[in-house]
Structures are given as structure tokens and as C-alpha cells.
Amino acid sequence: GYYFAPSDYWDYQASGELREKNGWLLKNWFNYNSNNKLSGSLFGSYEDRSQSGAKEWELQFSHRQTISPTLSVTGSGNVTSSPAGIDTSVADNSEVYDYGTVVTLTAVPDADRALRGWTDCDSTDGNECTVTVNGERNISVTFGYAVTAAGSTGGAIAPAIKGVLSGEMSSFMVGPDSGYKVQSISGCGGRLSGALYVTGKITGPCTITASFAFAGEAARS
């Protein structure tokens, strides 16, 4: 056999077998490792069976990589991860995961706060961000003041909650059911403009309240 290791990061090994009546076999290994963050191996063999005339190849490859996604938080709230490892409530904003691991991050707003948005996620669903660890990731989450909306029978106002930064304005969709109309709507210093309720500049948590009535009833001022 033969072994060659020119550095701490990779090595090569080869061996062979010569068979008196049944040909020969050659095997090769190539291994690599970089600061324990990525490692892998490549194995190949070739066998020639002279009696039967058969020839056989074999090739195997394996790779393992660990990557540390980092997370930044703006506003009042925390984030945890599954698999476990990230928990911003204890100032743990990064974790090392194997390459290809699917990580779900969950945002937990403080009281009177709500999620405003994520960046660098593969997908989002409510307060969750899903990311596949396939490179260095810089994920951020932002929390804002909780602006909530409540409707009544006969219509809807959506979404039910938004995270809005101080000094920003926001809008909510208002939709009466068939045969109904908006009877009254107020809150958060806003006004109704067509099918949108546009808030004033947000300075703290607030609630928008909408009520709906049959289209034949008089609207309340």
C-alpha cells in the first residue's frame, strides 16, 4: 500500500492486490478536513477478474460541513430555534449546524409587541422562519408595536395584528360581507380610505375596532 499526507488538511492512500488466478484489485482513498468545519472522503476501486473477464468499478463520496448561521434582533422580543441551539433571551444568537440541516426559528414578541418581519429566510409562516443551512446565513428579525384589529359580525378587518415601528403608518383591509356595510371604524389615529383603514403614525400599541351593519341601516358617525 501507499500513504501520502502533505498537510493537516488532506491525505491520500492506495492499495492493490494481485491475485494468482483471478486478476487484480486497486483501491484509492482521498480524505480532507478543514478546521473541523468540513470534512469528507472519496473512495474508488477497480477490479479486473481475469478468469471471468468481469470488470467492476466502485465510487463512494461523503461530505460533512458545519455552518454557524447568525441572527440579529431589532425591537422587543426573542427567538428560539429547533433543533435547539439559538435562544436570544440568553444572548445565544448563533449555533453550529451540519450542512443541510433544516432549522426553524420562532419569534416570541414581548408584551404589546408583534413581529414585523424576517430577512434571509427560505420561507416564513406566521412567527416562524425556516432556513436550510447551506452557507453562511445572516438572518434578522424585527419587532414593532402591536397594532391589533377587531371586527364584528357582517365583515372583517385584516390582518388581525401587525408589528409597526414607532413613527410608521400602516394599513388594514376592511371588507363587509355581502349585504353589509361599515357602520363605524376607529382607532390608532386612522381613517377609512376606500377598502383600506390607514393608521396615523404609531407611537405605541393600539387597537382598531370596526363594526358592520346591514346595508339598509344608517351609519354611525
TORDRENRO-638934 format. One record per residue: residue in three letters; x negated, y, z of N, C-alpha, C in turn. Coordinates in Angstrom, 3 decimals, decimal comma, padded with zeros to 6 digits, always signed. Example, Ala and Ser with C-alpha at 12.3 -4.5 7.8 and 13.67 -1.06 7.14 Angstrom:
! TORDRENRO-638934
- ala; -013,190; -005,690; +007,800; -012,300; -004,500; +007,800; -013,200; -003,300; +007,800
- ser; -012,850; -002,250; +007,080; -013,670; -001,060; +007,140; -012,900; +000,030; +007,870
! end
This chain:
! TORDRENRO-638934
- gly; -000,814; -001,189; +000,000; +000,000; +000,000; +000,000; -000,862; +001,258; +000,000
- tyr; -000,206; +002,400; -000,177; -000,891; +003,686; -000,254; -000,063; +004,718; +000,503
- tyr; -000,714; +005,573; +001,311; -000,039; +006,613; +002,075; -000,810; +007,911; +001,914
- phe; -000,060; +009,012; +001,615; -000,688; +010,305; +001,384; +000,150; +011,376; +002,075
- ala; -000,465; +012,166; +002,991; +000,235; +013,225; +003,729; -000,616; +014,489; +003,709
- pro; -000,480; +015,319; +002,691; -001,325; +016,507; +002,570; -000,967; +017,635; +003,539
- ser; +000,243; +017,586; +004,166; +000,641; +018,645; +005,102; +001,626; +018,070; +006,101
- asp; +002,050; +018,929; +007,054; +003,036; +018,514; +008,049; +004,443; +018,502; +007,481
- tyr; +004,619; +018,929; +006,214; +005,953; +019,103; +005,662; +006,385; +017,992; +004,701
- trp; +005,427; +017,237; +004,157; +005,837; +016,154; +003,280; +004,771; +015,060; +003,227
- asp; +005,212; +013,865; +002,846; +004,278; +012,753; +002,677; +004,799; +011,821; +001,595
- tyr; +003,903; +010,971; +001,115; +004,226; +010,031; +000,029; +003,644; +008,669; +000,376
- gln; +004,415; +007,635; +000,090; +003,969; +006,271; +000,372; +004,362; +005,365; -000,789
- ala; +003,471; +004,451; -001,128; +003,756; +003,499; -002,206; +003,257; +002,121; -001,805
- ser; +003,950; +001,116; -002,262; +003,513; -000,262; -002,025; +003,918; -001,109; -003,221
- gly; +003,225; -002,223; -003,418; +003,540; -003,105; -004,534; +003,383; -004,561; -004,156
- glu; +004,082; -005,397; -004,877; +003,997; -006,840; -004,684; +003,797; -007,494; -006,044
- leu; +002,813; -008,360; -006,119; +002,578; -009,135; -007,339; +002,904; -010,589; -007,037
- arg; +003,879; -011,132; -007,730; +004,361; -012,479; -007,448; +003,823; -013,449; -008,493
- glu; +003,321; -014,552; -007,994; +002,635; -015,502; -008,884; +003,544; -016,037; -009,981
- lys; +004,809; -016,291; -009,641; +005,692; -016,907; -010,633; +006,906; -016,050; -011,006
- asn; +007,061; -014,928; -010,340; +008,299; -014,189; -010,596; +008,094; -012,680; -010,685
- gly; +007,049; -012,232; -011,398; +006,904; -010,826; -011,714; +006,308; -009,983; -010,600
- trp; +006,760; -008,718; -010,536; +006,171; -007,785; -009,586; +007,217; -006,756; -009,135
- leu; +006,919; -006,075; -008,007; +007,824; -005,096; -007,400; +007,008; -003,879; -006,958
- leu; +007,483; -002,688; -007,316; +006,833; -001,440; -006,915; +007,826; -000,589; -006,139
- lys; +007,397; -000,081; -004,958; +008,252; +000,770; -004,125; +007,550; +002,110; -003,867
- asn; +008,352; +003,206; -003,846; +007,822; +004,549; -003,592; +008,734; +005,287; -002,614
- trp; +008,119; +006,002; -001,662; +008,855; +006,843; -000,723; +008,289; +008,253; -000,750
- phe; +009,185; +009,240; -000,742; +008,789; +010,644; -000,588; +009,641; +011,240; +000,522
- asn; +009,008; +011,782; +001,577; +009,718; +012,354; +002,722; +009,335; +013,817; +002,897
- tyr; +010,280; +014,636; +003,365; +009,983; +016,041; +003,614; +010,690; +016,493; +004,889
- asn; +010,114; +017,509; +005,526; +010,663; +018,063; +006,761; +010,135; +019,485; +006,923
- ser; +011,045; +020,449; +007,174; +010,635; +021,843; +007,331; +011,168; +022,395; +008,640
- asn; +010,308; +022,461; +009,632; +010,627; +023,061; +010,930; +011,902; +022,503; +011,546
- asn; +012,179; +021,233; +011,242; +013,352; +020,539; +011,776; +014,681; +021,176; +011,360
- lys; +014,645; +022,077; +010,366; +015,876; +022,669; +009,866; +016,423; +021,897; +008,670
- leu; +015,502; +021,360; +007,859; +015,947; +020,499; +006,775; +014,972; +019,346; +006,638
- ser; +015,501; +018,207; +006,286; +014,667; +017,021; +006,115; +015,367; +016,081; +005,148
- gly; +014,597; +015,166; +004,593; +015,191; +014,219; +003,679; +014,160; +013,252; +003,130
- ser; +014,630; +012,378; +002,282; +013,739; +011,381; +001,704; +014,255; +010,948; +000,340
- leu; +013,316; +010,510; -000,487; +013,628; +009,953; -001,800; +012,922; +008,615; -001,907
- phe; +013,689; +007,575; -002,183; +013,128; +006,232; -002,305; +013,449; +005,686; -003,685
- gly; +012,446; +005,078; -004,323; +012,663; +004,454; -005,616; +011,897; +003,147; -005,717
- ser; +012,466; +002,199; -006,417; +011,783; +000,920; -006,623; +012,070; +000,393; -008,026
- tyr; +011,141; -000,404; -008,511; +011,305; -001,050; -009,815; +010,822; -002,484; -009,679
- glu; +011,660; -003,432; -010,113; +011,316; -004,846; -010,005; +011,417; -005,498; -011,383
- asp; +010,373; -006,235; -011,730; +010,326; -006,966; -013,003; +010,217; -008,451; -012,689
- arg; +011,262; -009,181; -013,008; +011,278; -010,624; -012,758; +010,940; -011,334; -014,064
- ser; +009,717; -011,797; -014,144; +009,210; -012,331; -015,413; +009,910; -013,603; -015,839
- gln; +010,282; -014,478; -014,906; +010,901; -015,752; -015,283; +012,270; -015,543; -015,940
- ser; +013,071; -014,663; -015,358; +014,416; -014,458; -015,894; +014,472; -013,325; -016,909
- gly; +013,440; -012,489; -016,924; +013,437; -011,326; -017,811; +014,237; -010,157; -017,274
- ala; +014,763; -010,275; -016,040; +015,576; -009,209; -015,458; +014,692; -008,069; -014,966
- lys; +015,204; -006,880; -015,082; +014,532; -005,677; -014,576; +015,543; -004,888; -013,745
- glu; +015,117; -004,414; -012,588; +016,042; -003,759; -011,677; +015,433; -002,472; -011,113
- trp; +016,233; -001,381; -011,189; +015,854; -000,088; -010,614; +016,706; +000,174; -009,370
- glu; +016,138; +000,884; -008,412; +016,899; +001,339; -007,248; +016,428; +002,748; -006,883
- leu; +017,378; +003,644; -006,629; +017,043; +005,017; -006,264; +017,974; +005,470; -005,142
- gln; +017,393; +005,985; -004,050; +018,160; +006,450; -002,912; +017,666; +007,850; -002,519
- phe; +018,618; +008,739; -002,190; +018,253; +010,094; -001,780; +019,072; +010,475; -000,560
- ser; +018,452; +011,077; +000,419; +019,168; +011,574; +001,593; +018,643; +012,964; +001,936
- his; +019,553; +013,819; +002,444; +019,163; +015,192; +002,804; +019,955; +015,611; +004,029
- arg; +019,285; +016,261; +004,976; +019,927; +016,791; +006,174; +019,405; +018,199; +006,396
- gln; +020,327; +019,122; +006,680; +019,925; +020,510; +006,870; +020,748; +021,130; +007,988
- thr; +020,113; +021,910; +008,846; +020,819; +022,622; +009,900; +020,758; +024,112; +009,618
- ile; +021,903; +024,774; +009,782; +022,019; +026,190; +009,470; +022,749; +026,872; +010,624
- ser; +022,369; +028,086; +010,917; +022,954; +028,827; +012,029; +023,800; +029,986; +011,502
- pro; +025,135; +029,809; +011,371; +025,978; +030,935; +010,994; +026,066; +031,919; +012,156
- thr; +026,094; +033,210; +011,868; +026,190; +034,225; +012,916; +027,509; +034,970; +012,786
- leu; +027,969; +035,502; +013,905; +029,281; +036,127; +013,975; +029,170; +037,468; +014,672
- ser; +029,774; +038,499; +014,100; +029,840; +039,801; +014,752; +031,299; +040,145; +015,027
- val; +031,541; +040,768; +016,176; +032,896; +041,088; +016,622; +033,023; +042,597; +016,786
- thr; +034,073; +043,169; +016,180; +034,385; +044,587; +016,347; +035,748; +044,694; +017,024
- gly; +035,828; +045,434; +018,112; +037,077; +045,581; +018,830; +037,129; +044,694; +020,046
- ser; +038,327; +044,575; +020,615; +038,510; +043,861; +021,884; +039,113; +042,488; +021,638
- gly; +038,284; +041,476; +021,760; +038,727; +040,105; +021,566; +037,543; +039,172; +021,542
- asn; +037,811; +037,880; +021,469; +036,759; +036,870; +021,463; +037,035; +035,831; +020,389
- val; +036,003; +035,022; +020,107; +036,097; +033,978; +019,082; +035,488; +032,697; +019,630
- thr; +036,161; +031,584; +019,398; +035,621; +030,269; +019,723; +035,566; +029,432; +018,452
- ser; +034,809; +028,337; +018,499; +034,636; +027,505; +017,304; +034,975; +026,050; +017,574
- ser; +035,307; +025,354; +016,504; +035,471; +023,902; +016,508; +034,818; +023,359; +015,234
- pro; +033,772; +022,497; +015,362; +033,147; +021,967; +016,567; +032,638; +023,075; +017,487
- ala; +032,560; +022,748; +018,784; +032,175; +023,724; +019,786; +030,756; +024,230; +019,538
- gly; +030,483; +025,423; +020,078; +029,147; +025,995; +019,953; +029,166; +027,508; +019,969
- ile; +030,225; +028,100; +019,385; +030,361; +029,556; +019,378; +031,452; +029,957; +020,364
- asp; +031,111; +030,877; +021,264; +032,069; +031,404; +022,225; +031,609; +032,802; +022,602
- thr; +032,204; +033,811; +021,963; +031,722; +035,176; +022,155; +032,033; +035,714; +023,548
- ser; +032,912; +035,046; +024,302; +033,200; +035,514; +025,660; +031,999; +035,351; +026,572
- val; +031,056; +034,479; +026,183; +029,821; +034,298; +026,957; +028,614; +034,700; +026,105
- ala; +028,852; +035,617; +025,160; +027,794; +036,179; +024,298; +027,069; +035,114; +023,482
- asp; +027,782; +034,043; +023,101; +027,216; +032,996; +022,247; +027,795; +033,179; +020,850
- asn; +027,082; +033,955; +020,005; +027,614; +034,335; +018,695; +027,066; +033,513; +017,538
- ser; +026,272; +032,485; +017,810; +025,762; +031,643; +016,724; +025,545; +030,230; +017,236
- glu; +025,458; +029,291; +016,292; +025,244; +027,884; +016,625; +024,619; +027,196; +015,417
- val; +023,791; +026,203; +015,664; +023,165; +025,441; +014,590; +024,053; +024,248; +014,245
- tyr; +024,413; +024,130; +012,960; +025,247; +023,033; +012,479; +024,545; +022,324; +011,322
- asp; +024,875; +021,058; +011,141; +024,366; +020,321; +009,987; +024,958; +020,899; +008,707
- tyr; +024,170; +020,834; +007,651; +024,609; +021,284; +006,328; +025,893; +020,552; +005,944
- gly; +026,880; +021,307; +005,479; +028,141; +020,715; +005,042; +029,204; +020,632; +006,119
- thr; +028,866; +020,962; +007,374; +029,859; +020,918; +008,453; +030,945; +021,959; +008,213
- val; +032,190; +021,560; +008,401; +033,322; +022,492; +008,299; +033,619; +023,022; +009,700
- val; +033,506; +024,332; +009,862; +033,687; +024,967; +011,166; +034,943; +025,844; +011,126
- thr; +035,790; +025,699; +012,145; +036,970; +026,545; +012,285; +036,752; +027,520; +013,435
- leu; +036,839; +028,815; +013,138; +036,708; +029,864; +014,139; +038,095; +030,392; +014,484
- thr; +038,362; +030,549; +015,771; +039,667; +031,034; +016,224; +039,513; +032,348; +016,964
- ala; +040,220; +033,382; +016,498; +040,177; +034,704; +017,126; +041,199; +034,764; +018,254
- val; +040,771; +035,283; +019,402; +041,646; +035,419; +020,572; +041,639; +036,895; +020,994
- pro; +042,625; +037,683; +020,554; +042,633; +039,109; +020,900; +042,860; +039,327; +022,386
- asp; +042,325; +040,431; +022,907; +042,640; +040,848; +024,272; +044,083; +041,350; +024,327
- ala; +044,552; +041,627; +025,547; +045,912; +042,141; +025,711; +046,090; +043,435; +024,918
- asp; +047,244; +043,562; +024,265; +047,601; +044,741; +023,455; +046,711; +044,916; +022,233
- arg; +046,016; +043,862; +021,819; +045,201; +043,901; +020,616; +045,666; +042,793; +019,664
- ala; +045,301; +042,920; +018,390; +045,654; +041,912; +017,388; +044,542; +041,828; +016,354
- leu; +044,482; +040,699; +015,681; +043,476; +040,500; +014,637; +043,740; +041,438; +013,467
- arg; +042,696; +042,149; +013,044; +042,803; +042,994; +011,848; +042,306; +042,257; +010,615
- gly; +041,212; +041,473; +010,735; +040,736; +040,729; +009,575; +039,394; +040,067; +009,790
- trp; +039,066; +039,162; +008,859; +037,799; +038,428; +008,832; +037,035; +038,801; +007,564
- thr; +035,724; +038,560; +007,566; +034,933; +038,595; +006,332; +034,044; +037,364; +006,283
- asp; +033,696; +036,942; +005,073; +032,798; +035,820; +004,778; +033,359; +034,468; +005,205
- cys; +034,680; +034,326; +005,197; +035,315; +033,026; +005,445; +035,598; +032,349; +004,108
- asp; +035,643; +031,023; +004,108; +036,101; +030,307; +002,916; +037,620; +030,434; +002,788
- ser; +038,312; +030,390; +003,931; +039,765; +030,562; +003,936; +040,183; +031,043; +005,314
- thr; +041,358; +031,671; +005,384; +041,904; +032,122; +006,660; +043,351; +031,674; +006,775
- asp; +043,778; +031,446; +008,019; +045,157; +031,051; +008,295; +045,518; +031,626; +009,664
- gly; +046,263; +032,730; +009,660; +046,575; +033,377; +010,925; +045,300; +033,861; +011,593
- asn; +045,097; +033,434; +012,829; +043,925; +033,856; +013,589; +042,716; +032,959; +013,358
- glu; +042,796; +032,048; +012,383; +041,708; +031,096; +012,147; +040,945; +031,414; +010,862
- cys; +039,638; +031,205; +010,934; +038,728; +031,338; +009,794; +038,021; +030,002; +009,610
- thr; +038,063; +029,458; +008,402; +037,392; +028,192; +008,113; +036,213; +028,443; +007,189
- val; +035,065; +027,878; +007,545; +033,851; +028,079; +006,759; +033,090; +026,764; +006,668
- thr; +032,599; +026,441; +005,471; +031,728; +025,286; +005,279; +030,288; +025,768; +005,349
- val; +029,510; +025,158; +006,216; +028,128; +025,590; +006,432; +027,273; +025,085; +005,273
- asn; +027,065; +025,937; +004,274; +026,258; +025,562; +003,111; +025,239; +026,642; +002,773
- gly; +024,920; +027,464; +003,731; +023,962; +028,548; +003,570; +024,083; +029,468; +004,770
- glu; +023,182; +030,413; +004,888; +023,284; +031,361; +005,993; +024,560; +032,184; +005,828
- arg; +025,380; +032,230; +006,868; +026,647; +032,942; +006,809; +026,658; +034,055; +007,856
- asn; +027,178; +035,213; +007,475; +027,319; +036,352; +008,374; +028,796; +036,713; +008,438
- ile; +029,479; +036,118; +009,375; +030,927; +036,255; +009,495; +031,232; +037,400; +010,458
- ser; +032,233; +038,187; +010,144; +032,640; +039,247; +011,053; +034,142; +039,190; +011,271
- val; +034,562; +039,629; +012,454; +035,977; +039,677; +012,802; +036,244; +041,043; +013,437
- thr; +037,403; +041,608; +013,120; +037,767; +042,918; +013,649; +039,127; +042,837; +014,336
- phe; +039,193; +043,409; +015,526; +040,450; +043,502; +016,266; +040,886; +044,969; +016,315
- gly; +042,186; +045,197; +016,280; +042,719; +046,554; +016,391; +043,839; +046,597; +017,411
- tyr; +044,437; +047,777; +017,576; +045,602; +047,888; +018,446; +046,738; +047,035; +017,885
- ala; +047,495; +046,406; +018,767; +048,624; +045,580; +018,344; +049,807; +046,475; +017,988
- val; +050,191; +046,460; +016,719; +051,399; +047,141; +016,255; +052,398; +046,045; +015,927
- thr; +053,455; +045,948; +016,709; +054,427; +044,878; +016,549; +055,712; +045,413; +015,918
- ala; +056,461; +044,508; +015,308; +057,712; +044,884; +014,632; +058,799; +043,897; +015,013
- ala; +059,965; +044,426; +015,336; +061,103; +043,586; +015,717; +062,327; +044,006; +014,931
- gly; +063,020; +043,033; +014,360; +064,233; +043,303; +013,604; +065,463; +042,814; +014,336
- ser; +066,566; +042,696; +013,596; +067,822; +042,224; +014,176; +068,531; +041,359; +013,145
- thr; +069,692; +040,847; +013,513; +070,497; +040,095; +012,564; +070,826; +040,979; +011,356
- gly; +070,660; +040,414; +010,164; +071,005; +041,153; +008,960; +069,816; +041,655; +008,173
- gly; +068,607; +041,317; +008,612; +067,439; +041,768; +007,864; +066,156; +041,395; +008,571
- ala; +065,043; +041,848; +008,013; +063,746; +041,508; +008,579; +062,768; +042,643; +008,344
- ile; +061,763; +042,711; +009,215; +060,649; +043,632; +009,033; +059,382; +042,817; +009,223
- ala; +058,445; +042,961; +008,300; +057,270; +042,091; +008,301; +056,013; +042,878; +007,946
- pro; +054,855; +042,411; +008,466; +054,707; +041,256; +009,346; +055,158; +041,564; +010,771
- ala; +055,194; +040,545; +011,621; +055,642; +040,725; +012,998; +054,616; +041,458; +013,842
- ile; +053,349; +041,368; +013,440; +052,286; +042,034; +014,189; +051,110; +042,323; +013,261
- lys; +050,435; +043,438; +013,522; +049,230; +043,810; +012,794; +048,209; +044,367; +013,780
- gly; +046,947; +044,188; +013,451; +045,883; +044,841; +014,184; +045,465; +046,084; +013,426
- val; +045,618; +047,253; +014,035; +045,356; +048,524; +013,348; +044,320; +049,304; +014,146
- leu; +043,300; +049,804; +013,454; +042,254; +050,569; +014,116; +042,756; +051,948; +014,525
- ser; +042,146; +052,506; +015,556; +042,513; +053,830; +016,029; +042,335; +054,855; +014,911
- gly; +043,375; +055,675; +014,710; +043,328; +056,710; +013,680; +043,821; +056,269; +012,326
- glu; +044,078; +054,962; +012,152; +044,597; +054,469; +010,871; +046,118; +054,520; +010,851
- met; +046,668; +054,537; +009,643; +048,098; +054,365; +009,433; +048,307; +052,971; +008,847
- ser; +049,524; +052,455; +008,972; +049,810; +051,138; +008,423; +051,233; +051,110; +007,899
- ser; +051,602; +050,044; +007,202; +052,951; +049,952; +006,631; +053,512; +048,552; +006,833
- phe; +054,840; +048,482; +006,913; +055,566; +047,234; +007,120; +056,702; +047,156; +006,105
- met; +056,948; +045,951; +005,587; +058,041; +045,736; +004,640; +059,364; +045,616; +005,393
- val; +060,367; +046,324; +004,927; +061,693; +046,280; +005,542; +062,670; +045,727; +004,510
- gly; +063,376; +044,641; +004,866; +064,272; +044,005; +003,901; +065,610; +043,611; +004,490
- pro; +066,668; +044,392; +004,218; +068,011; +043,984; +004,650; +068,475; +042,748; +003,883
- asp; +069,254; +041,904; +004,534; +069,864; +040,768; +003,847; +070,947; +041,281; +002,891
- ser; +071,409; +040,391; +002,011; +072,473; +040,746; +001,076; +073,720; +041,176; +001,851
- gly; +074,241; +042,332; +001,497; +075,438; +042,854; +002,167; +075,135; +043,684; +003,394
- tyr; +073,838; +043,833; +003,704; +073,443; +044,622; +004,874; +072,604; +045,817; +004,429
- lys; +072,435; +046,739; +005,368; +071,593; +047,910; +005,138; +070,841; +048,227; +006,425
- val; +069,829; +049,065; +006,319; +069,098; +049,516; +007,503; +069,982; +050,485; +008,259
- gln; +070,279; +050,172; +009,516; +071,093; +051,065; +010,335; +070,216; +052,077; +011,075
- ser; +069,105; +051,607; +011,617; +068,166; +052,511; +012,285; +066,801; +051,845; +012,340
- ile; +065,776; +052,666; +012,343; +064,407; +052,157; +012,461; +063,539; +053,268; +013,048
- ser; +062,698; +052,901; +014,013; +061,857; +053,911; +014,657; +060,679; +053,238; +015,350
- gly; +059,719; +054,046; +015,748; +058,570; +053,561; +016,498; +057,256; +053,876; +015,823
- cys; +056,224; +054,030; +016,619; +054,855; +054,244; +016,149; +054,717; +055,512; +015,300
- gly; +055,604; +056,478; +015,525; +055,498; +057,766; +014,828; +055,670; +057,672; +013,334
- gly; +056,470; +056,691; +012,875; +056,563; +056,462; +011,435; +057,859; +056,914; +010,804
- arg; +057,981; +056,602; +009,516; +059,184; +056,947; +008,756; +059,410; +055,901; +007,681
- leu; +060,662; +055,762; +007,272; +061,035; +054,816; +006,231; +060,887; +055,463; +004,868
- ser; +060,176; +054,776; +003,963; +059,995; +055,266; +002,605; +060,310; +054,122; +001,654
- gly; +061,552; +054,114; +001,144; +061,975; +053,002; +000,300; +062,042; +051,730; +001,123
- ala; +061,312; +050,705; +000,693; +061,298; +049,434; +001,413; +060,123; +049,336; +002,389
- leu; +059,395; +050,448; +002,577; +058,245; +050,445; +003,484; +058,495; +051,356; +004,668
- tyr; +058,111; +050,880; +005,846; +058,067; +051,744; +007,017; +056,610; +052,081; +007,252
- val; +056,250; +053,352; +007,132; +054,866; +053,815; +007,238; +054,675; +054,457; +008,602
- thr; +053,735; +053,943; +009,361; +053,489; +054,471; +010,698; +052,724; +055,800; +010,622
- gly; +052,701; +056,490; +011,766; +051,781; +057,604; +011,906; +050,395; +057,054; +012,239
- lys; +049,451; +057,938; +012,561; +048,116; +057,486; +012,945; +048,187; +056,786; +014,302
- ile; +047,667; +055,594; +014,338; +047,777; +054,762; +015,533; +046,734; +055,175; +016,569
- thr; +047,200; +055,377; +017,810; +046,290; +055,731; +018,906; +046,360; +054,731; +020,053
- gly; +047,220; +053,736; +019,925; +047,364; +052,716; +020,960; +048,390; +051,704; +020,519
- pro; +048,609; +050,648; +021,307; +049,618; +049,647; +020,943; +051,012; +050,263; +020,903
- cys; +051,839; +049,825; +019,955; +053,195; +050,364; +019,834; +054,083; +049,353; +019,133
- thr; +055,391; +049,636; +019,154; +056,369; +048,707; +018,580; +057,323; +049,446; +017,653
- ile; +057,631; +048,833; +016,515; +058,629; +049,339; +015,567; +059,894; +048,499; +015,754
- thr; +061,020; +049,167; +015,885; +062,289; +048,464; +016,082; +063,243; +048,828; +014,952
- ala; +063,750; +047,794; +014,297; +064,694; +048,005; +013,192; +065,994; +047,273; +013,491
- ser; +067,114; +047,904; +013,156; +068,411; +047,238; +013,266; +069,136; +047,354; +011,935
- phe; +069,950; +046,364; +011,654; +070,659; +046,290; +010,369; +072,154; +046,172; +010,628
- ala; +072,941; +046,675; +009,685; +074,402; +046,632; +009,813; +075,010; +046,297; +008,470
- phe; +076,303; +045,883; +008,507; +076,999; +045,654; +007,239; +076,969; +046,929; +006,397
- ala; +076,855; +046,781; +005,127; +076,680; +047,932; +004,240; +077,842; +048,916; +004,340
- gly; +079,006; +048,479; +004,807; +080,145; +049,380; +004,917; +080,124; +050,236; +006,173
- glu; +079,231; +049,938; +007,151; +079,207; +050,692; +008,386; +078,370; +051,955; +008,221
- ala; +078,680; +052,952; +009,025; +077,912; +054,210; +008,988; +076,548; +053,995; +009,624
- ala; +075,526; +054,637; +009,038; +074,159; +054,538; +009,567; +074,001; +055,450; +010,760
- arg; +073,142; +055,059; +011,689; +072,836; +055,874; +012,859; +071,665; +056,784; +012,553
- ser; +071,731; +057,988; +013,019; +070,636; +058,932; +012,798; +069,567; +058,762; +013,863
! end
